[in-house]
Structures are given as C-alpha cells and as structure tokens.
Amino acid sequence: MKLLYDELRKYDVIGLEEYFNQAYVFNVDNVAEYYYQSKQVEWDFRTDFPAITPPFPITFFEYSPPTMGVFAEGTRFIPTGLRFGLLIIRHDITGQGNLKWILECVLFGTQNNSPYFIGCMRLAVDDRGKWKPLPGLKDSAGIQFLVPGEDASISTTQAILSQHVRPVFLAISFLHCKNVKTVPQGAGMNIGKRNRHAPCVRYHILNIEPMKQILKIEGNSETVGLKTALHICRGHFKDYRETGLFGKLHDIYWWESHVRGTRENGVVLKDYKINQPKFN
C-alpha cells in the first residue's frame, strides 16, 4: 500500500521537506475505523482527549476513513479513495505558566492519488498534554488557523480540520498508553519480497486491541461513550527536567493512570520515558 507520506515527500508540499524527512510516521487506519464506528458522535478535541501531544518532536499520522461511519444523523457511507495526513511539529516553550508545548498541525488530503494541502492550525498544550488557549489570541477558541488561500473560508477550514484531526488525536491518546504497542512496517521489514506498491519508508501501526478491551471493560465505553471512557483510563505527563525523578532522572515522562476493576479499588500509576525516536 502506498502511503500519502510518500507522495507528499515526493512533491515537497509548501516547503516542508525537512520536516517530512525527520518525521516519525504512523499509519492509523485501525484507529480511524474505531473512531468512526464508535457510538460517540460528538467530539471536541480541546476537551475530549486525555492528551494530544505526540511523544516525538516531529510526527506524521495518516489514515483512510472506513467505508461506513456513525454520525449524528445515523450510520452512513463515507466516500472511498480518501486519505488524510497530519504533520505535527512540537515546539517546547518556557515562561508561559503551565504551558509546555506549541503544536503546529498541518493537514493534507488525497483523493484518487492526488495530494493537496487543506490547512493548518497552531495550538498550545499544558504539562499534561491537554489543550489550552494559545497565548495572545483574542479569539475565544484560542487556536490559530491558516487557510490555503484568500478565497478559502476560515470557518470551513476550521470545521474540516476539526473533523479530520480527531482520529489522529485519538491515536495520540492511545500512543501514550503502555498497553498499546507500536508495530514497525514498511521499508526493510519484508526482506526478500518485492512489491512496487510497498511504502518507501519505515512506518508504524498501533496495536490497540488490548486498550479497546480496557475501554470496554474498565471504562464502560459502550455505556458511557468512548470519550468518557478515555478519561476514566487517562494519563498525563510529568516534567522531571528540573526536580529529577528519584533525584537523578531528568526528563519528561508519561504517567499512566488506569482504573483496575472498579474505581473504588483505586488507581495504579506507572511511568515511562518519552524517548527521542531513532531513525533508520
């Protein structure tokens, strides 16, 4: 399967070649299917996801929607041949209270193998990876949007961005969970096999099946909804760059909080280091 990522690198869209070459790439088709076929139809990426900060400085997520999805008006078909990709560039910031990162999110689409730029958004997140209003913006939304041209509507671009980034932010929320594993695919993984349609790069997929079971059993997702279950099984960042973890480990860690059995039995906390990715 050809990736949208391969096509965008080939055409060097809007001068982002340097970022594409450094990006940690994820194919999250399975997460998009889970998102679109869940019973949850109302989402706000500013409040409904436990964490929207990628654990890598430069990350590219792409997916194709399933052929059918659940929407406010009911189940309906989704046009085939669509694919979306979100390049997220994470910037560290200081001196802004509990704000830790600025995220630049650039959305691309493709239909019938023709890639195009949709728009981008800039937003701030706190030390737990949750959305916060961008400093200095008078707009109550607290998000800065960039449209592709003078004729494009900001409100339309905002609606499109909001729709298509949500499966990615769900994937990021999954990515921070210990029981969601990343599985490498693509270049160098099938030595001896030749496929002219194979991706030219190494990418990763997420094994979300264990987490889906936690959301179903411990988060009660089928009753309370997926976004509520995500917050029941939530986690957050802890910044030990100044104080140190155990007095000697100075870095940013993800602190996992899972409800085991019932909430009355308490919460189990675990941690792991957010490492800089290694590129082959």
WOPEPE-V391789 format. One line per field, one symbol per residue. ss: DSSP state (a for helix, b for strand, c for the rest). phi: phi as a letter, one per 40 degrees, with the letter a starting at -180 (. if undefined). psi: psi as a letter, one per 40 degrees, with the letter a starting at -180 (. if undefined). A space follows every 10 residues. Layout:
# WOPEPE-V391789
ss=???
phi=???
psi=???
This chain:
# WOPEPE-V391789
ss=cccaaaaaaa acaaacaaaa aacbbbbcaa aaaaaacccc cccccccccc cccccccbbb bbbccccbbb bccbbbbccc cbbbbbbbbb bbccccccbb bbbbbbbbbb bccbbbbbbb bbbbbbcccc bbcccccccc cccbbbbccc cccaaaaaaa aaaaaaaaaa aaaaaccccc bbbbbbcccc cccccccccc cbbbbbbcaa aaaaaaaccc aaaacaaaaa aaccbbbbbc ccccbcccbc cbbbbbbbbc ccaaacbbbb bbbccccccc
phi=.ccddccccc cfcfgbddcc cbccbbbbdc ccccccbccc bbbbccbcbd abcccbcbbb baabcccbac bdchcacbdc gcabbbcbbb bcbbgbgccb abbbbbbbba afgbcaccia ababbccbgc cbdcdgcccc cgbcbbccac cccccccccc cdcccccccc ccdccccccb bcbcagdgcb cgbbaccccc bcbbbbccdc cccccccccf ccbcgccccc ccbcaacbbb cccgcfgacb abbcbcbbcb gbcccgbcbb aacccccbbc
psi=hhiddddddd eghffedddd deihhhhfdd ddddddeieh ehihedeehd hehieidhih hiihiidiih ideahiihii eiiihhhhhh hiiiffbehd ihhhhhhiii hffhiihdii ihiiiaeeei iihhhehdhd dfhhihieid eihddddddd dddeeddddd dddddehdeh ihhiiaheeg hehhheeiie ihiiihgedd ddddddddef dedeiddddd ddfiiiihhf dddhhfeehg ahihhhhhhh ciddeahhhi iihhihihh.
